[in-house]
Amino acid sequence: MFGKTIAAFVAFIASVAVGLAEPAGADAASIGQLLRGLFGKPGEPLSVGPVVVSRDHAIADWAQGEMGGRALLRRKQGAWAVTLCAGDAIKSSEALKAAGVPQPDAIHLAQALASAESGLAPERVAVFARFEGLVTMDATSGHAGHSR
């Protein structure tokens, strides 16, 4: 009886953990779809990932051909919106705080991004650094565009 109770408890915890992990996957999928819709070009697809999320803020790495960068996103009224695009300029918690991300989220995003990128090939991570400067996105159009 005790063994069945433990097994049921473990199964319950596993189902809860899967349920908690699901929104992050849904957020990553929504963010990828948004970025591909904004910046994708025929014949030159935009790849997105990794994506890290902390509550209502996220960072998504992207690459398109030889170019790449990172997008900072904010969830507004349940939908993700691009706040700015940069390269290495938004990797640190200090830069994220300066961009308006609350300190706990800034710390989490910086750590999660470093962890996610540590599993990638150095050449891949170098592509994300190619975006020079920091481009704030236009709130009325949804994006300011980016050039390569």
N, C-alpha and C positions, 0 to 999 in steps of 0.2 A: 504494500500500500504506500509506504513512504517513498519507495523508488518511483512509483507512478506519479506521485505528487511532485517530486523533483523533476521528473521528465516533463510533466505538464507545465511546470513553472518555467523551465528552460525553453520550451517551445513558445510559451507566451512572450518571454523576454526577446527571443529571436524575432518573433513577428512584430513586436513593438520596434525593435531596432531597424528592421527592414522598412517599416512605415516611416520612421524618422529619417531614414536615408533617402527615401523617395523624393521629397521636395527638392533636395539639392540637385538630384538628377533632372527633375522637371525644370528647375531654374536654369541649369546648364543648357538644356535643350532649348528653352525659350530664348536665352541669351544668344546662343549660336544662330538660331533662326533670325533674330533681330539683326545681328551683325551681318549675316549673309545677305539679308534683304537691303540693308543700308549701303553696304560696300562691295557686294559681290558684282562681278562683271562677267558677261558671257565669254566663255573660253578661258577665263582666269578665275577659277573658284577660290573662295575665301575659306581657309580652314580655321577652326576656332578650337582652342583648348591648349592647356588646361583652363578651367574656369573655377574660381574659388569664390565662395559666398559667405558673408557674415550678416545675418539678418537682412537689412534692406540695402546692402552694398555688395558689390561684386567686382572682381577683376577678371577679365578674359584676355588670354593671349590669342593673337591672331597672326596669320601669315597669308600672303597672297603673292605668288611668284617668288621673287627674291626679297620682297619687302615684308615687314612684319611690325608688330607693336603690341601694346597693351591698351585695353579700354577699361575705364572705370565706369561702372554703372550704378544707378540708384533706382530702387523700386519706388514708383510713384503711383498711388492709387491702384496698387496691385499689378502694375505693368512695369517692366524694366525699361529704362531710358539711359542712353549713353550720356555721361556727364563730361568726360574728356578722353582724349587719346594721347598716348605718350609712349616712350620706350622705357628705359630704365628709370625715368624720373618719378614713376609712381610705385616703385618697389618697396620703399621704406615706409614705416609707420608714420614717421614725421611728415613725409610728403603727402601721405593720405590724409593726415589730420589737417594739413594746410589746405587740402582740397575740400574740406568740409566733412570728412568722415569722422564720426565720433571715436574717441580714443580706444575704447575696447574693440570696436570693429576694425579700426586701423591696425591695431596690434595683431589681431587674429588674421586679417587678410594678408599682411606682410609675411607672417609666419607660414600660413597655408600656401601662399604663392611660392615661397622659397622651398617648401617641402615638395610641392607638386612639380616644380621645375627641376628639382634635384634628380628626379628619375628620368629626365630627358637627356638626349645627346647634347653635348655642349654646342654643336653646330646649330641645332634647333633653337636653343635658348639665345644664341647670338643673333638670330633673325629678329627676335622680339626687341632687341636693343637698337635695331636700325631706324626706328622711328625717332626723328630728331625733334626736340622741342616738346611743347605741351600745347595741345589744341583743345580749347574749351568748346564744347558743342553748343550750337544755337538752340535755345529752348523752343523757339517757335517752329522751326522746320524739323527738329529732331536730330539734325546733324549739320555740321559745317563742311563736311566732306574732308577727305584727306588726299594728299598728293604723294606721289612717290618720287 
